[in-house]
Amino acid sequence: MRVGRQLLALSTTAILGAAVGRADPAQATSPFEALFRDALSRREAQDGPASPKTAAALHDLGAFLLAQDRPQEAEPYLRRSLTRFEAAEPADAEALAAGLEDLAEARLAQGDGEQSESLLRRALALRLETSPQRTDNAELYFRLASLRSAKGDPDDAEQFYRGGLALSEDPGALVRLAALREAHNDLSGSEALYRRALVAVEAAHGRDHPQAALALNNLAYLASLADRPEEADRLLAEAVAIYEGTTGLHTPDAAAALDNRGNVQRQLGDFAAAEKLLLQALEIRRETLPPDHPDLASTLNNLGGLYHVQNRLTEAEPLYRQALEIQKGALGEQSPEVGQTIYNLAHLCWAAGRREEGARLFRQAYATLTAAYGEQDPLVAEIRGIVERLPPGNQ
């Protein structure tokens, strides 16, 4: 929910009036709500229902209810205020934009992303007409980017993120845009955005801040993908140290850094260090996440993979199978994560001498990952080569 919501009408007089008990306690659930309801009653009595001041008081009550996570109760007040703002002569563009934003948030909180997006687009157009360089316009861009990304339109989302970032170097938006570029396999572009996010966090909060640790974690992941494990380990060691000194390690974000560092230690060949880190990450994730969370499956899979490469197959297999069950329930049986875990199990079964089961799993992984990634994906091509070489008895 947006913070720092603008209140348009409430005055010192209204605050003092509410404080002496003018609000109807049957309507209000808190002294603060009574204050807003009393202010609205005063405005309606003094200025009439069509007054811009009454419209502002309606908006303020709706905004208060929205901030209390009561969007269904807030919406009628926000709609009434918006109708009055739209009819006002001369138009108050700032009040109208604020009303559109809050009604958009109320609709989104009730699951109506379509109308929320339409309202936010109107609000942004108004703001760009009257004050295009205001830095708080960036928030509108970012909210629209989030909606477009959720609807599966990463290109449109990227344009909104870039529009907002031209006004404000928001670390969260930089991270989300970096993730979009990473999904497009633009690793250098993604890395540059993560580095900008780290600079922005340092400027706002200093280096020893959880957001800085998150940026370091993301940079380490890209360094690992680029086969720079020593750099990745250095970045992750710093991230873990920041978490330890701020939030503590018993959080999902810290567990992610420990998990990633365990994978980097495996990449460096230090299996003992990798196991210690992955077991620590697994313990934290079991205690801080729901039992069906995909991140828990990820750590189970990573630990299983570590045991697998050491030929500790009886320890690896139950971890793979636990990960697979979580992924099927949380992500769907046709998800690429499910396909990759099945592929891991296929290799394990084949190595354990269970060739028939291994062949069946290779074919299942091939079908799942082909549907997810397409025939040209390198992993799909690798599995296709295995499937084509399976003995005739396993066809």
KEGULUM-135140 format. One record per residue (C-alpha): x, y, z; residue number from 0; residue in three letters. Coordinates in steps of 0.25 Angstrom, whole numbers. Each point is the difference from the previous one (the first is absolute). Example, Ala and Ser with C-alpha at 12.3 -4.5 7.8 and 13.67 -1.06 7.14 Angstrom:
2
      c1      c2      c3   seq   type
      49     -18      31     0    ALA
       6      14      -2     1    SER
% end
This chain:
395
      c1      c2      c3   seq   type
       0       0       0     0    MET
       5      14      -3     1    ARG
       6       8      11     2    VAL
      -1      15       2     3    GLY
     -15       1      -5     4    ARG
      -4      14      -2     5    GLN
     -11       5       8     6    LEU
      -7      12      -7     7    LEU
     -10       6      10     8    ALA
       2      -3      14     9    LEU
       3      13       9    10    SER
       4       3      14    11    THR
     -14       4       2    12    THR
      -5     -13      -4    13    ALA
      10      -7       9    14    ILE
      -4       8      12    15    LEU
     -15      -3      -3    16    GLY
       2     -15      -1    17    ALA
       9       0      13    18    ALA
     -12       5       8    19    VAL
      -9     -11      -5    20    GLY
      -8       5     -11    21    ARG
       1     -13      -8    22    ALA
     -11     -11       1    23    ASP
       7     -11       7    24    PRO
     -10     -10      -7    25    ALA
       7       3     -13    26    GLN
      14       1       4    27    ALA
       9     -11       4    28    THR
      11       9       5    29    SER
       2      14       5    30    PRO
       8       3     -13    31    PHE
     -12      -5      -8    32    GLU
      -9       8       8    33    ALA
       8      12      -3    34    LEU
      -1      -2     -15    35    PHE
     -15      -3       1    36    ARG
      -2      13       8    37    ASP
       8       8     -10    38    ALA
      -9      -5     -11    39    LEU
     -13       3       7    40    SER
       5      14       3    41    ARG
       3       3     -15    42    ARG
     -13      -5      -5    43    GLU
      -7       8      10    44    ALA
       8      13      -2    45    GLN
       3      -1     -15    46    ASP
     -10      -9      -6    47    GLY
       1     -14      -6    48    PRO
       6       5     -14    49    ALA
      10       9       6    50    SER
      15      -3      -3    51    PRO
       3       1      15    52    LYS
     -10     -11       2    53    THR
       6      -8     -12    54    ALA
      13       1       7    55    ALA
      -6      -5      14    56    ALA
      -6     -12      -8    57    LEU
      14      -3      -5    58    HIS
       7       1      13    59    ASP
     -10     -10       7    60    LEU
       1     -10     -12    61    GLY
      16       2       0    62    ALA
      -1      -3      15    63    PHE
      -8     -13      -1    64    LEU
       9      -4     -12    65    LEU
      12       2       9    66    ALA
      -7      -9      11    67    GLN
      -1     -12     -11    68    ASP
     -15       3      -1    69    ARG
      -1       2     -16    70    PRO
     -15      -4      -1    71    GLN
      -4      10      10    72    GLU
      10      11      -6    73    ALA
      -5      -2     -14    74    GLU
     -14       7       1    75    PRO
       7      13       7    76    TYR
      11       0     -11    77    LEU
     -10      -1     -11    78    ARG
      -9      11       5    79    ARG
      12       9       2    80    SER
       5      -3     -14    81    LEU
     -13       3      -6    82    THR
       0      14       7    83    ARG
      15       2      -4    84    PHE
      -4      -3     -15    85    GLU
     -11      10       0    86    ALA
       7      11       7    87    ALA
       2      13      -7    88    GLU
      12       4      -1    89    PRO
       5     -14       0    90    ALA
      10      -4      12    91    ASP
       9      -9      -8    92    ALA
       8      -4      13    93    GLU
     -12      -4       8    94    ALA
      -5      -7     -12    95    LEU
      13      -8      -2    96    ALA
       0      -4      14    97    ALA
     -14      -4       0    98    GLY
       3      -9     -12    99    LEU
      12      -6       6   100    GLU
      -7      -4      13   101    ASP
     -12      -6      -7   102    LEU
      10      -8      -9   103    ALA
       6      -5      13   104    GLU
     -14      -4       5   105    ALA
      -4      -7     -12   106    ARG
      13      -8      -1   107    LEU
      -1      -4      15   108    ALA
     -13      -6      -4   109    GLN
       6      -8     -12   110    GLY
      -4      10     -12   111    ASP
      13       2      -6   112    GLY
      -6       5     -13   113    GLU
      -7      12       6   114    GLN
      11       3       9   115    SER
       9       1     -12   116    GLU
     -10       9      -8   117    SER
      -1       9      12   118    LEU
      15       1       2   119    LEU
       2       3     -15   120    ARG
     -10      12       2   121    ARG
       8       5      12   122    ALA
      13      -1      -7   123    LEU
      -5       8     -12   124    ALA
      -5      11       9   125    LEU
      13       1       8   126    ARG
       8       0     -13   127    LEU
      -9      11      -5   128    GLU
       2       9      12   129    THR
      13      -4       6   130    SER
       8     -10      -8   131    PRO
      13       1       7   132    GLN
      -5      -2      14   133    ARG
       8     -12       7   134    THR
     -13      -6       6   135    ASP
      -5      -2     -14   136    ASN
      10     -12       0   137    ALA
      -9      -8      10   138    GLU
     -11       0     -11   139    LEU
       9      -5     -10   140    TYR
       5     -11       9   141    PHE
     -14      -4       4   142    ARG
      -4      -1     -15   143    LEU
      13      -8      -2   144    ALA
      -4     -10      10   145    SER
     -14      -2      -5   146    LEU
       5      -2     -14   147    ARG
      11     -10       4   148    SER
     -11      -8       8   149    ALA
      -8       0     -13   150    LYS
      12      -6      -7   151    GLY
       4      12      -8   152    ASP
      14       2       3   153    PRO
       3       9     -11   154    ASP
     -11      10       4   155    ASP
       5      -2      15   156    ALA
      14       4      -4   157    GLU
      -5      13      -7   158    GLN
      -7       4      13   159    PHE
      12      -4       9   160    TYR
       9       9      -9   161    ARG
     -10      11       0   162    GLY
       0       0      15   163    GLY
      15      -2       2   164    LEU
       2      13      -9   165    ALA
      -6       7      12   166    LEU
       5      -8      12   167    SER
      11     -10       2   168    GLU
      -9      -9       8   169    ASP
       8     -13       5   170    PRO
     -12      -9      -1   171    GLY
      -4       4     -14   172    ALA
      14      -1      -4   173    LEU
       0     -14       5   174    VAL
     -13      -4      -6   175    ARG
       5       6     -14   176    LEU
      13      -8       2   177    ALA
      -8     -13       2   178    ALA
      -8       3     -13   179    LEU
      14       2      -8   180    ARG
       5     -13       6   181    GLU
     -12      -7      -5   182    ALA
       3       5     -14   183    HIS
      14      -6       2   184    ASN
       6      14       0   185    ASP
      10      -3      12   186    LEU
       9      12      -2   187    SER
     -12      10       0   188    GLY
      -6      -7      12   189    SER
      13       1       7   190    GLU
       1      15      -3   191    ALA
     -14       2       6   192    LEU
       4      -8      13   193    TYR
      12       8       1   194    ARG
      -8      13      -1   195    ARG
     -10      -6      11   196    ALA
      12      -2       9   197    LEU
       5      14      -2   198    VAL
     -14       6       3   199    ALA
      -1      -8      13   200    VAL
      13       4       4   201    GLU
      -4      15      -2   202    ALA
     -13      -2       7   203    ALA
       4      -9      12   204    HIS
      15      -3      -1   205    GLY
       7     -13      -3   206    ARG
      -4      -8      12   207    ASP
     -15      -1      -3   208    HIS
      -9     -12      -4   209    PRO
      -3       6     -13   210    GLN
      15       1      -3   211    ALA
       1     -15       4   212    ALA
     -11      -3     -10   213    LEU
       7       7     -11   214    ALA
      13      -7       3   215    LEU
      -7     -13       0   216    ASN
      -6       3     -14   217    ASN
      14       4      -6   218    LEU
       6     -13       6   219    ALA
     -10      -8      -7   220    TYR
       4       7     -14   221    LEU
      14      -2       3   222    ALA
      -2     -15       3   223    SER
      -7      -1     -13   224    LEU
      11       7      -7   225    ALA
      10     -11       6   226    ASP
       6      10      10   227    ARG
      -2      -8      12   228    PRO
      11       7       8   229    GLU
      -6      14      -2   230    GLU
     -14      -6       3   231    ALA
       5      -6      13   232    ASP
       6      13       5   233    ARG
     -13       7      -3   234    LEU
      -8     -10       7   235    LEU
       9       0      12   236    ALA
      -3      15       1   237    GLU
     -15      -2      -1   238    ALA
       0     -11      11   239    VAL
       8       9       9   240    ALA
     -10      12      -2   241    ILE
     -12      -9       3   242    TYR
       7      -5      12   243    GLU
       3      14       5   244    GLY
     -14       5      -3   245    THR
     -12      -9      -1   246    THR
       7     -12       5   247    GLY
       1     -13      -9   248    LEU
     -13      -6       4   249    HIS
      -7       7     -12   250    THR
      -4      -5     -14   251    PRO
       9      10      -6   252    ASP
      12      -4       8   253    ALA
      -3     -15      -3   254    ALA
       0       4     -15   255    ALA
      14       5       2   256    ALA
       5     -12       7   257    LEU
      -6      -9     -10   258    ASP
       6       8     -11   259    ASN
      14      -1       7   260    ARG
      -2     -15       2   261    GLY
      -1      -1     -15   262    ASN
      12       8      -3   263    VAL
       8      -8      10   264    GLN
      -4     -12      -8   265    ARG
       4       7     -13   266    GLN
      14       3       7   267    LEU
       1     -15       4   268    GLY
      -1       2      15   269    ASP
     -11     -10       2   270    PHE
       1       0      16   271    ALA
      -2      15       0   272    ALA
     -11      -1     -10   273    ALA
      -8     -11       8   274    GLU
       1       8      13   275    LYS
      -5      13      -7   276    LEU
     -12      -8      -7   277    LEU
      -4      -7      13   278    LEU
       0      13       7   279    GLN
      -9       6     -11   280    ALA
      -9     -12       0   281    LEU
      -2       1      15   282    GLU
      -3      15      -1   283    ILE
     -10      -2     -11   284    ARG
      -7     -11       7   285    ARG
      -2       9      12   286    GLU
      -4      13      -8   287    THR
      -7      -5     -12   288    LEU
     -13      -8      -2   289    PRO
       3     -15      -3   290    PRO
      -5       2     -14   291    ASP
       9      12      -4   292    HIS
       8      -1     -13   293    PRO
      12       6       7   294    ASP
       0     -12       9   295    LEU
       0      -9     -12   296    ALA
      12       7      -6   297    SER
       8      -2      12   298    THR
      -4     -15       1   299    LEU
       4      -1     -15   300    ASN
      13       7       2   301    ASN
       4      -9      12   302    LEU
      -4     -12      -8   303    GLY
       8       4     -11   304    GLY
      12       2       9   305    LEU
      -1     -14       5   306    TYR
      -3      -5     -14   307    HIS
      14       5      -5   308    VAL
       6      -7      12   309    GLN
      -7     -13      -4   310    ASN
      -8       0      13   311    ARG
     -12      -5      -7   312    LEU
      -8      -5      11   313    THR
       1      14       7   314    GLU
      -3       7     -13   315    ALA
     -12      -7      -5   316    GLU
     -10       3      12   317    PRO
       4      15      -1   318    LEU
      -3       0     -15   319    TYR
     -13      -7       2   320    ARG
      -4      10      11   321    GLN
       3      12      -9   322    ALA
      -8      -6     -11   323    LEU
     -12      -2       8   324    GLU
       1      15       5   325    ILE
       2       5     -14   326    GLN
     -12      -8      -6   327    LYS
      -9       6      10   328    GLY
       5      14       0   329    ALA
       4       2     -14   330    LEU
      -8     -10      -8   331    GLY
       4     -14      -6   332    GLU
       5       6     -13   333    GLN
       8      11       6   334    SER
      15       1      -5   335    PRO
       4      -2      15   336    GLU
      -7     -13       0   337    VAL
       7      -4     -13   338    GLY
      14       3       5   339    GLN
      -2      -8      13   340    THR
      -6     -12      -8   341    ILE
      13       1      -8   342    TYR
       8       0      12   343    ASN
      -7     -13       5   344    LEU
       2      -6     -14   345    ALA
      15       1       1   346    HIS
      -1      -5      15   347    LEU
      -8     -12      -4   348    CYS
       9      -4     -12   349    TRP
      12       1       9   350    ALA
      -6      -9      10   351    ALA
      -3     -10     -10   352    GLY
     -15       2      -1   353    ARG
       1       2     -15   354    ARG
     -15      -2      -4   355    GLU
      -4      10      10   356    GLU
      11       9      -4   357    GLY
      -4      -1     -15   358    ALA
     -14       3       4   359    ARG
       4      13       8   360    LEU
       9       5     -11   361    PHE
     -11      -1     -10   362    ARG
     -10       7      10   363    GLN
      11      11       2   364    ALA
       2       2     -15   365    TYR
     -15       2      -2   366    ALA
      -2       9      11   367    THR
      12       9      -3   368    LEU
      -3       0     -15   369    THR
     -14       6       3   370    ALA
       6      10       9   371    ALA
      13       4      -7   372    TYR
      -1      -4     -15   373    GLY
       8     -10      -8   374    GLU
      12      10      -1   375    GLN
       3       2      15   376    ASP
      13      -6       3   377    PRO
      -5      -9      12   378    LEU
     -11      -5      -9   379    VAL
      10      -4     -11   380    ALA
       9      -7      10   381    GLU
     -12      -8       5   382    ILE
      -4      -3     -14   383    ARG
      14      -6      -3   384    GLY
      -2      -9      12   385    ILE
     -14      -4      -4   386    VAL
       5      -4     -14   387    GLU
      11      -8       6   388    ARG
      -9      -8       9   389    LEU
       1     -16      -2   390    PRO
     -11      -5      -9   391    PRO
      -5      -8      12   392    GLY
      -4      13       7   393    ASN
      -8       6     -11   394    GLN
% end
